[in-house]
Amino acid sequence: MKKILIGTSLSAYCLFVFSFSASAQYVLKDADKQYELFNYSKAIDLYEQAYKKKETLHTAERLASAYALVYNYKQAESWYAIAAKMPGSSPENVLAYAQALQRNSKYSEAKVQYLDYIDKNKNVSEKQRAVWLASCDSALKWIRNPKKIELINQKTLNSTQSDWGAVNYQGGVVFTSDRSNTGLNTQESKPFLRFDGTKEPDKKVYGWTGNGYLKLYIKPSPNDSLQLFPIKTGTRYHVGSASFTADGKTMYFTLTRITDELERLKKQPTTVNVEIFSSTKDANGVWSEPVSFAYNNVNKYSVGDPFISADGSSLYFASNMPGGQGGTDIYVCLKTDGGAWGKPINLEEVNTEGNERSPVFDEKDNFYFSSDGRVGMGGLDVYRALKEKGKIGYIENMGYPFNSPHDDFGFSLNEKGGIVYLSSNREGGLGSDDIYTIDQKMILAFRLEGRVSDKDSNQPVAGALVTLERVNGTVLKTETDENGHYNFNLAKESEYHVSAEKTNYRSDVKSLTTIGLTTSSVLTQNLQLEAIVINKAIKLENIYYDFDKWNIRPDAAIELDKLVKIMIDNPTIWIELGSHTDSRGKDSYNLKLSQKRAESAVEYIISRGVDKNRIAAKGYGETQLLNKCASGVNCTEEEHQLNRRTEFKIVKQ
């Protein structure tokens, strides 16, 4: 969510949401329309319907891009893998596939794809090539040798949406969120913008994510309930990313607003760039009307991620204003003797061709920031540097699990320079972005070791991604070595899920616990991966129906739940569920009955939380018998039973 406010382009988009038809004839056209309006959640559903009707490169590319833009990197990886292999595909799809693999911690596989792209595109600079490859190598070392810290999800602050940018404020905490249905009134009365057309945009839902708009919230103390921060911003759009002076009387924050200066384009989405505003609190505790930052420019570029120094004399921020080194650079403005802000100064020692975000200084001039343009794990990583004699010194990556392959940003410091809060959209959170605190005293008591192998051959699977998820805790990842081995450290009295995955394999998931363990210091859990064969029929055992019926019986539901688990554990696969009859009865009747049974099974699976686009029903009747028992052939009941079966095929991985 933070990328919408102040990410790659530091732009927020207030867009007209066109009505659309989901009819077969216009589904692709409607998908393109929603995509162009940045309504990606709607576009994804329509593109998946379109891909089922016709598998085209355009649809696969758009699905990959849309999923990446809503930060669903597992799905993006799957679709970029498909797009990269299709006839006429651009080398850029290989690059995007490599980046998606990197975001999913598959560093060995990502490096292979980066090398493939470099081979296809001779214009890649030596500097960029070195960053890509060194990032894969370094990240692999970091995840195999994690630092002994633990990130603790702040569940009292987080929601199922995006929550980030937490800072301590007068005994409480202020943060940004796009949560919906809070029951809190905004007190804003400004009308929502109308673009060309006949329908007003949704006043509560932001089309890009399907969530609400960003707002500032405050939790005054641990025992207080959540409240909207008491400042009248005059906008129904995004508000967020606040920073306070040491006395708590002045704040700087970002927002998007509709002004008379905004250039409105007919029949095109209008871009509203993010701006910085400030406000001061009077003796009665009332915040003043927001004051626009001197270097805002709503039509040309964005400014965001403000950090005001303790004494209020230096304002650091991120911007994509002209003259920078890359996407978004970090700048500082110094207050003049007259109280005005001097011209923005580019922190050249920090900035790269990528994006720099979240500048923060402590009282000892330790400097923290986020970047995706340096050697890192993928996405935005947190870096630390020391400011010496007015200049930025050595810059170091904070390592794993402080950083993740996703975006790590939006942090705040305590008086000693330690990080209090960190924002991240890493796996294992409650929502898209979550707020974390850091425990530097994690007590490790046990060791987990295991081997990942191929289920059929029992040969080791090297480079498999192994994930350790602590129940109600954090997520750690590593890759298997050339012998398929992996290991993790475990805490006392904890429950875990451990899983292994690799491209072209179905994942394996196991559970384990250290609760009650007192003597053994090493636990062993081996995992087996089953190779995916597209369109190979896999029989579901014990799926029975009553005579001439197609409703799901309780015994069949137990077996279908196993398929549900497979689909949940492997979220990118699509399947066809097929139902077959024996040869007794009329051909047309058997075909209709098997179709109804297949549809009934699919409806059950969808009811268990599987997306409807991932599964299709197909009734085969008696057209695919497994033995000689065709119509008129004398067979035993057991032989007929062999043909009465339910199968599934993986049609997309």
N, C-alpha and C positions, 0 to 999 in steps of 0.2 A: 504494500500500500504506500509506503514511503516514497517509492520511486515515482508515483503519480504526482506527489507534491513537489519533491525536489530530488529527482533522480537524474537519469542520463541527460534529459533536456531541461530539468528543473521546471517542467511545465505542467499545469493542470488544465484539463479540458472540460469546459462546460458545454455539453453537446445536446443537440436536439435529438430525441429518441423517436425515430420513425416507427410507425406501426408496420407489422410485417405479416406475411402469410406463410404458413408452413406447408403449403401444398407442394406436391411433387414437382409440378411444372416450374415453380419459381424458387425452390428451396436454395439453390446455389446463388441465384441473384440476390435473394434476401440475406444469405450468409455474407456475401461480399459487402452489402450495404451496412450491415451491423458491424462488420470488421472495420470498415472505413470510418465509422462513427465511434470507434474504440469501445464498442459494446461487446467485449470479447466473450463474456459468459454466454450471451445469446448466440454469438457467431459460432462458437464451438459446437453447440448442440446442432445447429443447422448444417455446418460443414460435415459433421459425423453422419448425419442423415444423407447428405449428398454423396459422401464417399461410399456409403453402402450401395447407392444406386449406380455410381460409376467411379472407379478408382482412377483419379487424375492427379498429375503432378501438382497442379494449382491447388487442389483441395488439400493434399497432403502437406504442402508448404504452408498454407494458411493455418491448418490445424497445429502444426509445429510452432509456428510463430505466435499464434494466439495463446497456446498453452504456456509458452515461455514468458509472454507478457503478463500472465496472471500467476507466474512463478510456480507453475506445476511442471517441474523439470523432469519427472519420470515420464509423463506423457509427452513432453517436448522431445525427450530422447527417443522415444519410440517412433514418433512421427518423422523426426529428422532422419532417423535410420532408414525409414521407408522412402522418404523423398530423395535422399542421397543416392539410392540405388535405382531410381526410376529413369527411363530413357529421357534424355534432354535435360537432366538435372544440372544445376550450376554447381561449381566447386564451393560456392558460398554455403551450400547446404552441408557440405562436409565439415566446414569450419563451425557452423552452428551445431552440428552433431557432436563435434569434439567438445565444444563449450558445454553442451547439455550433459555429456558424460562426466566432465569435470565437476559440474554442479551436483552430480549424483555420486561423487567420491570415487568414480571408476577411473582412477588416474592412469593406470597402465593402458586401458583401452583408449582413453582420451589422447594419450601421447601418440598412439598409432594413427589416430585420425588427424591430429595436428600435422604429423609428418606427411600424411597423404595430401593434406591441403597445401602444405608448403611445396610439395612436389608438383602439384597442379597449378600453383600460382607463384610464378618466379618473381613477382613484384613484392613479396613479403620482405620487409626490412630485416636485417640481421638482428637488430635490437628487439623487434617484436618476436622473431623466431626464438631468440634466447629466453625471453620472458615466458612464452608458452611452455617450452620444454622444461625449463628450470622450475616452473611452477608445478608441473606434474611430478618431477623428481623430488622436489622439496616437500610437497604435500604428502607424498608417499612415505617419506622418512618421518614426518611429523606425526602422522596417524599411527605409525608403528611404534613411536616413542612419545606417547602423549605426556603432557605436563600433569603433575599431581594436583589438579584443581577440579572443582565441580561447579557447574553453572546451575543455579537454583531458580526454577521458574516461579515468578511472583504471581501466584494464582489469585491473590486478592486484588491484583490490578488488571490481569489479563482477561480477555474475552475470546470468543471464537472468531473474532475479526482481527483487525490490525491494531496493535498497541505498542507504542515506542516513544523514545525521546524523554524518558523519565529523568527528572531533576528534583533534588530535595529542596523544599521551600518552607521555612519557618515551622519546622516540626512535622510537616506533611510531605507529600510528593505530588508534583504536577507532571502530566504526561499527555500524549496525543493518542487519539483513538478514532476509528471509523465505525464503532459499534452502533447498532441500530436498536430501536425499541427500548431505550433506557428509561423511558418515562420522565425524562428531564426536559423541561421546556427551554428553548434557546433564547427567548425574549427578542428575537430579531423579527423585524417587520418588512424588510426590503423585499420587493417582488422578485421572483426568479426570472432570469433572462429568457426572453423569447427570441428564437432565431427564425429565419425564413421558414414558412410552413404554417400548418394549421394546428399543431398539437404542442402543448407546453411540456417541457421535460419533467420527469418525476422529481418532486421536491425532496424526496427522502432517500432515493437510491442513486448512487453514482454508477453510470453505465459500464465503466471500465471493469469494475470489480463486482458489481451487484451488491455492494455494501452501502453503508451510509457515507456521509461526508465527514472529513476529519474535523474534530473539535478538540479543544483543550479541556481536560478534566483535572480536578484536584481531589485528593483524599487528605483532608486536613490533619488527621492523625490515624494511627493504626485502628482505633476503635470507631472512627467516624465513617459514615457512608460516603459513597462516591458522589461528587457534585460537579456540575459544569463550572469552569473557572469564571469568576464573576467579572467579566469584562465584556462590554458591548462592542463587538467588532463591526457591526453593520453589514454582515454578509451571511448568506446561507451556504456559502461554499466552504472550501477547506480552510481550517485554522489550525496551526500547530507549531511545533518545534520552538519552545520558549526557552529563554535564558534570562537570569536575574542578576542584578548587581548584588554585592555582598550585603548591603543594608536592606535588600528586599523591596526597595521603593521604586525601582525602575525595571521594566521588563522589555525585552525585544522578542518578537515572534513573527511568524510568517502567516500570510493569508492570501487568498485569491478573491478578487472583487470585480464587479462590473462597473466601469467608469465611462464617462462621456468620451474619454480619450481612446477607448478601445476601438480598434479597427475591426469592423464586422464584415465578414465576407459572405456574399450571397451564395446559397446552395453549397456551402462548404463549412466544415466544422471550424469554429472560431477558437483560437488558442488564447488562453488567459494566462499570462506568465505570473509566477509567484513573486510576491513582494515582501519586504521586511517593514514592520511597523514597530513603534515603541509606545509605551504608556507609562505614566507615573501615578503613584498612589498618594492621595492627599491624607491629611491628618485624621479624616473620618474613615479611612480605609477604602475609599472609592477610587477606582481606576479611571484615569482621564480618557477622553476620546483618542483613538489611535492616531499617531503622527507618522506620516510617510517618511521612509528613509530617503535621504537625498539622492541616492543612486538607483532608485527603482525605475524601471522602464517596462511597463506592462506589455508593450507591443513588440519589443526587440529582444529581451532576454529576461531571465529570472535571477533573483537573489534569494537565498534561503539558508537554513542551518545556522542562524545567528548564534554567536557566543560573545557575550559582553564580559570584559575583564572585571575583576572584583571592584576596581575603583572607577569603572565606567569610562575609562579613557581610550580603550581599544575595542573595536568591534571586528571580530573575525566572522567570515561568512563564505558560503560556496556560491559560485555563479558561473553561468555559461556566457558571460558578456564577451564581446569581441576582444581579440588580442590575447586570449588565454592559450595554454599549451595543449588542451584537449577538450573533453566533453564539459566537465565542470571543474573549475580550479578553486583553490582556497585563496581568499584575499583578506587584507586587513585595512581598516580605516582608522586613523589616529585623530583624536579630537584636538582641534586647534585651541589657541589661547582664547579665541573669541567664542568657543563653545560649539563651533560647527564641525562637521566631519570632513577631514581632508580626503584627497582623492584615493581611490582603492589602490593598494599595493599588492601585486601578485607575489605570493610566496613561491618563488621559482625553485627553491631547493626541494620543495615538497611535491609540486605538481608534476603530472605526467601527461602522456597523450590520452590516458583514460580519464576516469572520474575520481575526484577527491571530494570527501564529504566530512561532516561532523568534526570541525576543529574544536579542540578543547585544550586549555592550558591550566596547569596548577600553579600554586604560589611559588614553586621552585623552578618554574619555567620548563617543566617536563611537558612535552607537547604530544598529544594523541590525535590521530585522525584516521579516517577510513579511505581506502583506495582500491580500485580494481585494475590499476595500471602498473602494478609492481608484481614481483614474484610473490605469489600467494596461493591460497587454496581454491579460489574461484569466487566470483562475485566480489563484494566489498569485504576486505580484511581490515583489521585494526592494526595500526602501526604506532610505535612510540619513538620519539626523538627528543634529544636534549638541546635546548636553545642556549648557545654559547656566544657571548659577545655580540648579541643581536642577530645571530644567524642560527639556522637549523643545523645541528650536528648529525651524528650517525643515526640512521633510521633502521629500526628492526621490526620484523614481523612478530606479533605476540604469540604465534604458534598455536598448536592444537591441544585441547579443545576450546581454548579461548576463541579462536577463529574456527570457522566451518566452511564447507564448500558453497554455502549460501551467503546472504548478505549480513554482515556484522557491523553495526554502526550505532549512532544515536546514544552515546554513553555520557556519563557524568562522573566527576571526581569528588573525593572527599578532601579534607584539609591537608592530609598527608600525601596527596597525589595518587592514592589508590582508586581504582575504578569502583564506583558504587553500583551503577546500573549499566547494563549493556542491552542493546536491542538486536534481535536476530530473527530471521525467518527460517532458522534451521529446523530439521525434523524433530519431532517429539514435543512441539509446543502445543498450546491450546488453539492458536489461530495462525494467520499468515505471518504476522510479526508479533513477537512476545518480548516482554521485559524480563531480564534475568539479573540476579545478583551473583557474586563470585565467592565461592568458598575455597580459600587457599590452604585449608588444613584437612583435606580429605584423608580419612583413615582407611587404608587398604589392608584387607585381612586375608583374602584368598586369591588364587590364580585360576583362571579358566583357560584351558588348552583344548584344541581340537583339530580335526582334519576334515577338509571338504573334498569330497570325491564324486565322481560320475556314478550315478545309480546303477547303470547297466554294466560298465566295465570295471568299476571300483578303482579306476585310475585317479590320481590326485588332480584337482582342478586348481591351477595356479591363477593368481590374479582375480580370484573371486572376491566380491565385496561382502564382508561379514559385519553385521550390525548388532550391537549389544544395547538393548533398551531396558533401562531400569524402571520397573513399574513405579509410576508416580515420580519419576526422576529423569535423568538426562539420557542422551543417546550418544554412544561412541561407535566409531567405525574403524575398520582396518582392512587390509588386503591380505589374502593368503600368499605365502611364499611359493617357490618353485615346487615344493613338496606338498602343497595344499594345506600347510599348517597355519594356524592363527593363535593368538592369545590375548587375553584381557586381564586387568586387575579387577577384583570384585570387592564390594564393601560387605560388612557384617549385616546380618538380619535383613536381607534384601531379596526381592524377587526380580527375575530377569526374563526377557525373551531374547533369544539369539537366533539370527537368521542369516542365510547365505544366498547370494544371487549373482548371476552373471548373464550377460547377453546370450540369447539363444537357449537358456535353461529356465525351467520352472524353479522357483525359490523353495527353500526348505526352512521351516520355522520350528524351534523347540523352546521349551520353558525350563527354567532351573531356579533354584533358591539356595541361599546361604542361611536361611532361617533355621536356627537350632543346631547349626554345625559348630563344632568346638575343636575338632582334632585335625581333620584333613585340611591341608593348605592348597591342594591342587584338585580342581574339578575337571572332568573330561566330558566334552560334548562334541561328537562327530556329526557332520551334516552331509546329506547327499542331494545332489542336483540331478534332475531328470531333463534330458535334452528335449527341446520342443521340436516336434515335426509338424509342420503346417498341414492341415487337412487330414491328419491321421485320426481315424475313429478310435475313441477310447470308451469302453463300455462302462456304464454305471450299473453296479450290481444291485439287485433286490429292488428295482423300481417296478412295482406291480400296480395294476389297476383292476377295479372290479369289472365284471363282465359288462360290456357295452357302456362303460363309464370312462370319464376322463378327469374326474376330480382327484386331487393329490391326497392319498391316504397317509396316515401318520407314519407308517413304516417307510413309505417312499420319501416323506419329508426329511427323515433322518439321513437318507442317502443324498438327497439334493442339497442338504446343508453342507455336505462335504465339498460339493462343487462350488457352493457359495464361498467357502473358505479358500478354495483354490483361486477364485477370482479376486477375493480381497487381498490375498497374499501376493497376487500377480496383477496389479491394477491396470496394466497396459494391454493385457490380452483380450481379444474378442473371441467369442465362441459361437458356433452353431449347435443347437441342441436338436438332435434328431430322434424321432420315435418310429419304431418298426413293428409291424404285425407279422403273424404267420400267414400262410396262404389260404386258410379257410375263410370262407365268406367272399362276397363280391369284391372285385378289385377296387371299384369306385368307393364302396363303403369303407374298406380298409384304409384307403388313402385319406378320406375325411376324418375317420376316427383317429388315425395316427397324427394328423395335423392338430386336431383338438387336444390330444394328449400332450403333444409337444408345446402347444401354446399354453396349456395349463401349467406345465412345468416351468416355462419361461416366466409366466406371471408370478409364480411362487418365488422364483429366484429374484425377480425385480422387487418383490415385496420385502425381501430380506436386505435391501439396500444396494443392490447392484444396478448401475446405470442402464437404462433401457437400450441405449445405443450399442452396448457391448455384447448383446446376446440376441440371437435370432432363432425362431422356431421353424423346424422343417419336418413335415410328415412324409415318410417314405412308403407307408403302406407295406406291401409285400414285394416291392421292387428290388430290394437288396437282401435276398435270402442268403443265409450263411451255409446252407446245405442243400441237399437234393429235394427237399420237401416242398416242391411246387404244387400248384393246384392239381388235384387228382392223384397225387402220389401218396401211397399208404405209408404213414410215419407214426412213430410213437409220440406220446405226449411230451416226453423229454426232448425229442428232436424238434417238435413244434415250438417248445418253450425257448429253444436256442435262438429262434428267429424273433420272438417277442422280446424286444430289448430297447433300451434307451441309451444313446451314445452322445458324446459331444466331440466336436472337432475344434481345435484352435485355428482360427482363420486369420488372425493378426496377432503379432507379439509385441 
